[in-house]
Amino acid sequence: MIKTIIFDLDDTLLWDKKSVKEAFAATCRIAAEKYNQVDPEKLEEEVRKAARDLYEGYETYEFTKMIGINPFEGLWGNFLDDHENFKKMAAIVPTYRREAWTNGLKQVGINDDELGAYLAEEFPKKRKESPFVYEETFALLETLQSDFQLIMLTNGSPDLQNTKLTITPELRPFFDHIVISGDFGKGKPDPSIFHHVLETADIEAHEAIMVGDNLMTDILGANRTGITSVWINREGQKASDVQPTYEINHLEQLYDLLKELNNA
C-alpha cells in the first residue's frame, strides 16, 4: 500500500530548464542590443561552456557534486547557508559569474569586462523573474494531498531551493515535509538521504514511491533504497544503466499508476 509520494523539485514539478533558458535568452539579448554582431544563442552556448569549465576548477566542486548543485545555479544562487563549503561558494560566486559572462563574450568576439560584470548581475534577476511550473503540477498535488503524505526531496543549497519555493509560493503548502540535500549533508542518489526521508515520514520503503526526472539521482537513489521509482521522462530519453520501476511522460499518469499499485 502506497502511503507516501516523494517528489523531486527541479524539472519534475518546477520547469527549471525553461526558467534558466528564458533567463539566458533575456540576458543575452542585452548584449545583442549593445553589439549588433552578437548572436544571443551563440553567446548563451559560450557562457554555459565557460561556466562549466570554471565551476569544475573550484575547490568546492566535489562538494557541489555531492549536494547536487549545477553550474547554472551558481550563476544566480547566493548560497547564504551555514555550512563551510556554502560559505566558500558564496565568496566564489561573484567572481565566477563575472568571469563566466566575460569569457563567454570574448568567445563571440566582444572584449568588454564592464558588460560582462553587468550581465552577471542581470542573469540572477532574470532567473527570479522567470519561475515556470508545469501546467499539471498544482492540480495533481491538490488531488493527491488528501490521500497521500507528500514529501519534497530536492538536491541543492537550502538558500537557493528555498528561493525557488519563495518565487513559486503555491508549492510549499502541499508538502508535509521538504528535505533539501544541503541541510542533510548528502544529496541524491546517496541512500542515506532516502533513509532519512523514510524515517521522517515514518514509513517503510515499500510504502513510498519516488517521482523524479533524473535517472542518476532520483531513480538510482530510490532503487538503491528499495523505494519504487517512477521516472518522469518528458523528453523521450532512453534509460540505460539505471532502470526505473515505472516510466511516465506526464505527471497525470500518476493517477492510474497509484490506483494500480494500491489495488495490486
C-alpha positions as CSV (number, residue, x, y, z in Angstrom):
1,M,0.0,0.0,0.0
2,I,1.5,3.3,-1.1
3,K,1.1,5.9,1.6
4,T,3.7,8.5,0.7
5,I,4.8,10.1,-2.6
6,I,8.3,11.6,-2.7
7,F,8.7,14.3,-5.4
8,D,11.8,15.8,-6.8
9,L,11.5,19.5,-7.4
10,D,13.6,20.8,-10.4
11,D,12.3,19.6,-13.8
12,T,9.7,17.4,-12.0
13,L,7.4,20.0,-10.5
14,L,9.2,23.2,-11.4
15,W,10.3,23.6,-15.0
16,D,13.7,24.7,-14.1
17,K,15.3,24.1,-17.5
18,K,12.8,26.6,-19.1
19,S,13.4,29.1,-16.3
20,V,17.2,29.0,-16.9
21,K,16.7,29.1,-20.7
22,E,14.4,32.2,-20.5
23,A,16.8,33.9,-18.2
24,F,19.7,33.3,-20.6
25,A,17.7,34.5,-23.5
26,A,16.7,37.7,-21.8
27,T,20.3,38.4,-20.5
28,C,21.9,37.6,-23.9
29,R,19.5,40.0,-25.6
30,I,21.0,42.8,-23.6
31,A,24.4,42.1,-25.1
32,A,22.9,41.9,-28.6
33,E,21.3,45.3,-28.1
34,K,24.7,46.8,-27.4
35,Y,26.6,44.9,-30.0
36,N,24.7,44.0,-33.2
37,Q,27.1,41.3,-34.1
38,V,26.3,39.2,-31.1
39,D,24.1,36.2,-31.7
40,P,22.2,35.7,-28.4
41,E,22.0,31.9,-28.8
42,K,25.8,31.6,-29.5
43,L,26.5,33.8,-26.5
44,E,24.4,31.6,-24.3
45,E,26.2,28.5,-25.6
46,E,29.6,30.1,-24.8
47,V,28.6,31.3,-21.4
48,R,27.3,27.9,-20.5
49,K,30.5,26.3,-21.6
50,A,32.6,28.9,-19.7
51,A,30.5,28.4,-16.6
52,R,31.0,24.6,-16.7
53,D,34.8,25.0,-17.2
54,L,35.2,27.4,-14.3
55,Y,32.9,25.5,-12.0
56,E,34.9,22.3,-12.3
57,G,38.1,24.2,-11.3
58,Y,36.9,25.4,-7.9
59,E,37.8,23.6,-4.6
60,T,34.1,23.4,-3.9
61,Y,33.4,21.3,-7.0
62,E,33.3,17.9,-5.2
63,F,31.0,19.3,-2.6
64,T,28.7,20.7,-5.2
65,K,28.5,17.3,-6.9
66,M,27.7,15.6,-3.6
67,I,25.0,18.0,-2.7
68,G,23.7,18.3,-6.3
69,I,24.3,21.9,-7.4
70,N,24.8,22.5,-11.1
71,P,26.9,25.3,-12.7
72,F,23.9,27.4,-13.8
73,E,22.6,27.5,-10.2
74,G,26.0,29.0,-9.4
75,L,25.2,31.8,-11.8
76,W,22.2,33.0,-9.8
77,G,22.3,31.5,-6.3
78,N,23.7,33.3,-3.3
79,F,24.4,30.3,-1.1
80,L,23.7,32.1,2.2
81,D,23.9,28.9,4.2
82,D,25.9,28.0,7.3
83,H,28.0,25.1,6.0
84,E,31.7,26.0,5.5
85,N,31.5,24.9,1.8
86,F,28.5,27.0,1.2
87,K,30.3,30.0,2.7
88,K,33.2,29.3,0.3
89,M,30.7,29.2,-2.6
90,A,29.2,32.5,-1.5
91,A,32.6,34.0,-1.7
92,I,33.4,32.5,-5.1
93,V,30.2,33.2,-7.0
94,P,30.6,37.0,-7.7
95,T,33.9,36.3,-9.5
96,Y,32.5,33.1,-11.1
97,R,29.5,34.9,-12.6
98,R,31.6,37.8,-13.9
99,E,34.2,35.6,-15.4
100,A,31.6,33.2,-17.0
101,W,29.9,36.1,-18.8
102,T,33.1,37.9,-19.6
103,N,34.7,34.8,-21.0
104,G,31.6,34.0,-23.0
105,L,31.6,37.4,-24.5
106,K,35.2,37.0,-25.5
107,Q,34.3,33.8,-27.4
108,V,31.9,35.7,-29.5
109,G,34.4,38.5,-30.2
110,I,33.5,41.0,-27.5
111,N,36.1,42.2,-25.1
112,D,34.0,44.2,-22.6
113,D,34.6,43.4,-19.0
114,E,32.1,46.1,-17.9
115,L,29.4,44.5,-19.9
116,G,30.3,41.0,-18.6
117,A,30.0,42.3,-15.0
118,Y,26.6,43.9,-15.8
119,L,25.3,40.7,-17.4
120,A,26.5,38.7,-14.4
121,E,24.2,40.8,-12.2
122,E,21.3,40.8,-14.6
123,F,21.1,37.0,-15.0
124,P,20.0,36.3,-11.4
125,K,17.3,39.0,-11.7
126,K,16.0,37.5,-14.9
127,R,16.0,34.0,-13.4
128,K,14.0,35.2,-10.5
129,E,11.5,36.8,-12.9
130,S,11.1,33.5,-14.8
131,P,9.6,30.9,-12.4
132,F,7.9,28.2,-14.6
133,V,5.8,25.4,-13.2
134,Y,4.5,22.5,-15.3
135,E,0.8,23.2,-16.0
136,E,-0.4,19.9,-14.3
137,T,1.6,20.4,-11.1
138,F,-0.8,22.2,-8.9
139,A,-3.9,20.2,-9.8
140,L,-2.0,17.0,-9.3
141,L,-0.7,17.9,-5.9
142,E,-4.1,19.2,-4.8
143,T,-5.8,15.9,-5.8
144,L,-3.1,13.7,-4.1
145,Q,-2.7,15.6,-0.9
146,S,-5.9,14.3,0.6
147,D,-5.0,10.6,0.2
148,F,-1.2,10.6,0.5
149,Q,1.6,12.1,2.5
150,L,3.6,14.3,0.2
151,I,7.3,14.9,0.6
152,M,9.7,17.0,-1.5
153,L,13.2,15.7,-1.8
154,T,15.4,18.1,-3.6
155,N,19.2,18.4,-4.1
156,G,20.8,21.8,-3.7
157,S,21.6,24.7,-1.4
158,P,18.9,25.4,1.2
159,D,19.1,29.1,0.4
160,L,18.7,28.6,-3.3
161,Q,16.0,25.9,-3.1
162,N,14.0,28.0,-0.7
163,T,14.4,30.9,-3.0
164,K,12.7,28.8,-5.8
165,L,9.9,28.0,-3.4
166,T,9.6,31.6,-2.4
167,I,9.1,32.7,-6.0
168,T,6.5,29.9,-6.5
169,P,4.8,30.2,-3.1
170,E,1.8,28.0,-4.1
171,L,4.0,24.8,-3.9
172,R,5.2,24.7,-0.3
173,P,1.8,24.2,1.4
174,F,1.1,20.9,-0.4
175,F,4.0,19.2,1.3
176,D,4.1,17.5,4.7
177,H,7.9,17.6,4.7
178,I,10.6,19.3,2.5
179,V,14.1,17.7,2.6
180,I,16.9,19.6,1.0
181,S,20.3,17.9,0.5
182,G,22.3,20.9,1.6
183,D,20.6,20.7,5.0
184,F,21.1,16.9,5.3
185,G,24.7,16.9,4.2
186,K,24.5,14.5,1.3
187,G,22.4,14.5,-1.9
188,K,20.6,12.1,-4.1
189,P,21.5,9.3,-5.1
190,D,23.2,8.6,-1.7
191,P,20.9,6.1,0.1
192,S,21.3,7.9,3.4
193,I,19.2,10.8,2.3
194,F,16.4,8.4,1.2
195,H,16.6,6.5,4.5
196,H,16.3,9.9,6.2
197,V,13.1,10.7,4.2
198,L,11.6,7.3,5.2
199,E,12.4,8.0,8.9
200,T,11.0,11.5,8.6
201,A,7.8,10.1,7.0
202,D,7.6,7.2,9.5
203,I,7.1,4.6,6.7
204,E,8.8,1.6,5.2
205,A,10.4,1.7,1.8
206,H,7.5,-0.4,0.2
207,E,5.0,2.3,1.3
208,A,6.6,5.0,-0.8
209,I,7.2,5.9,-4.4
210,M,9.9,8.4,-5.7
211,V,8.9,10.5,-8.7
212,G,11.7,12.4,-10.4
213,D,13.2,13.3,-13.8
214,N,16.8,12.4,-13.2
215,L,17.9,8.7,-13.6
216,M,21.3,9.2,-11.9
217,T,19.9,10.9,-8.8
218,D,16.2,10.4,-8.2
219,I,15.8,6.9,-9.7
220,L,19.2,5.5,-8.8
221,G,18.8,6.6,-5.2
222,A,15.3,5.2,-4.9
223,N,16.4,1.9,-6.5
224,R,19.3,1.6,-4.0
225,T,16.9,2.1,-1.1
226,G,14.1,-0.3,-2.2
227,I,11.7,2.5,-3.0
228,T,9.5,2.1,-6.1
229,S,10.9,4.6,-8.6
230,V,8.8,6.5,-11.2
231,W,10.8,8.2,-13.9
232,I,9.1,11.3,-15.4
233,N,10.6,11.2,-18.9
234,R,9.1,14.2,-20.7
235,E,11.8,14.4,-23.3
236,G,11.7,10.8,-24.6
237,Q,15.1,9.8,-23.3
238,K,16.4,6.3,-23.2
239,A,17.1,4.6,-19.9
240,S,20.5,2.9,-20.0
241,D,22.4,1.8,-16.9
242,V,19.7,2.8,-14.4
243,Q,16.2,1.3,-14.9
244,P,13.2,2.8,-13.2
245,T,10.4,0.6,-11.8
246,Y,8.0,2.6,-13.8
247,E,8.2,5.3,-16.5
248,I,5.7,8.0,-17.3
249,N,5.9,11.0,-19.7
250,H,3.3,13.2,-17.9
251,L,2.6,13.7,-14.2
252,E,-1.1,12.9,-14.7
253,Q,-0.2,9.3,-15.4
254,L,0.5,9.0,-11.7
255,Y,-3.3,8.7,-11.0
256,D,-3.7,5.4,-12.8
257,L,-0.3,4.1,-11.6
258,L,-1.2,4.8,-8.0
259,K,-4.6,3.0,-8.5
260,E,-2.8,0.1,-10.0
261,L,-0.2,-0.1,-7.1
262,N,-2.8,0.2,-4.4
263,N,-5.2,-2.3,-5.9
264,A,-2.4,-4.9,-6.5
